[in-house]
Amino acid sequence: MTEVINHVGVKVSDFGRSKAFYLAALGTLGVKLLAEFEFDGKHYAGFGTEHPSFWIDDAAPTRGGTHIAFNAGSRAAVGAFFSAALASGGRDNGPPGIRAHYSENYYAAFVHDPDGHNIEAVSFAAQ
């Protein structure tokens, strides 16, 4: 099956701070920095597991407005994501827990990244 989305990108106001945030938070989900480059004076970093599917860049300052949910392999991974995100500059936007209004096994945590984007880790595992 082909995924619907090939990649997503968000604009960040402080490239170094945001790169450190995503390295820590997404690292708990098995996501790594796979690409980084500068082009026309702008910095880009691509994160993923097999190919860079989540990108940050400092092409234009922005504040929030984006929501991205990353798959987590377990509820423990959701908790690790939440802890790492808060420890690296994220702000609590909903601690790990069941979100029954979505579905009975929707276990997620939400944080605002350094630019206010709503970043989520979600697992559908029963435990």
C-alpha positions in Angstrom: 0.0 0.0 0.0 1.3 3.5 -0.9 1.0 6.1 1.8 -1.2 9.1 1.0 1.4 11.6 2.0 5.0 11.5 0.8 6.3 14.3 3.0 5.3 17.2 5.2 7.2 20.4 5.8 6.9 23.1 8.5 8.5 26.5 8.7 10.5 27.2 11.9 11.8 30.5 13.4 14.9 29.1 15.0 16.4 26.2 12.9 18.9 25.0 15.5 16.4 25.0 18.3 13.8 23.2 16.3 16.2 20.7 14.9 17.3 19.8 18.4 13.6 19.5 19.5 12.7 17.1 16.7 15.9 15.0 17.1 15.0 14.4 20.7 11.2 14.0 20.4 11.1 12.0 17.2 14.1 9.9 18.1 11.9 8.2 20.7 9.7 7.0 17.8 12.6 5.6 15.8 12.7 8.7 13.5 16.1 10.0 12.5 17.7 13.0 10.8 18.2 11.6 7.3 19.0 14.8 5.3 20.3 18.3 6.0 21.3 21.0 3.6 21.4 24.7 2.8 20.1 26.1 -0.4 19.8 29.8 -1.3 20.6 30.8 2.3 17.9 28.6 3.8 18.4 25.6 6.0 16.5 22.3 5.6 16.4 19.1 7.7 14.6 16.0 6.7 13.5 13.3 9.3 12.2 9.8 8.7 12.8 6.1 9.0 13.5 5.1 5.4 13.2 8.4 3.6 12.9 12.0 4.8 9.1 12.4 5.1 9.0 15.3 7.7 11.0 18.5 6.9 11.7 21.7 8.8 13.1 24.8 7.2 13.8 28.4 8.1 12.5 29.8 4.8 9.9 32.0 6.5 9.1 32.8 10.1 5.8 31.3 11.3 3.8 30.6 14.5 1.8 27.5 14.9 -1.2 26.5 12.8 0.1 23.1 11.8 -0.9 19.8 13.2 1.1 16.6 12.5 0.6 13.2 14.1 3.4 10.7 14.1 2.9 7.0 14.5 4.2 5.4 17.7 4.7 1.7 18.0 3.4 1.5 21.5 1.8 3.4 24.4 5.3 3.5 26.0 6.7 5.2 22.9 3.9 7.8 23.2 5.0 8.5 26.8 8.7 8.6 25.8 7.9 11.1 23.0 6.0 13.3 25.4 8.8 13.3 28.0 11.5 14.0 25.4 9.5 16.7 23.7 8.9 18.6 27.0 12.5 18.2 28.0 13.7 19.7 24.8 11.5 22.8 24.7 8.0 21.6 23.8 4.9 22.7 25.7 2.3 20.3 27.0 -0.9 20.3 24.8 -2.3 17.0 26.2 -0.5 14.3 28.2 -0.4 10.7 27.1 -3.8 9.0 27.4 -6.8 7.5 25.7 -8.7 9.8 23.4 -12.0 7.8 23.3 -13.8 10.4 21.3 -11.5 9.4 18.4 -11.6 5.7 19.0 -11.4 3.2 21.9 -7.7 2.4 21.3 -6.5 5.9 20.3 -3.7 6.6 22.7 -1.9 9.9 22.1 0.1 12.8 23.5 0.2 16.3 22.2 2.9 19.0 22.5 3.5 22.4 20.9 6.9 22.6 19.3 9.1 25.7 19.8 7.0 27.5 17.1 3.6 26.5 18.5 2.9 23.7 16.0 0.7 21.0 17.4 2.8 17.8 17.3 1.2 14.4 18.3 2.4 10.9 18.8 -0.4 8.2 18.5 -0.6 4.5 19.0 -3.5 2.2 18.4 -2.0 -0.7 20.4 -4.3 -2.1 23.0 -1.6 -1.7 25.7 
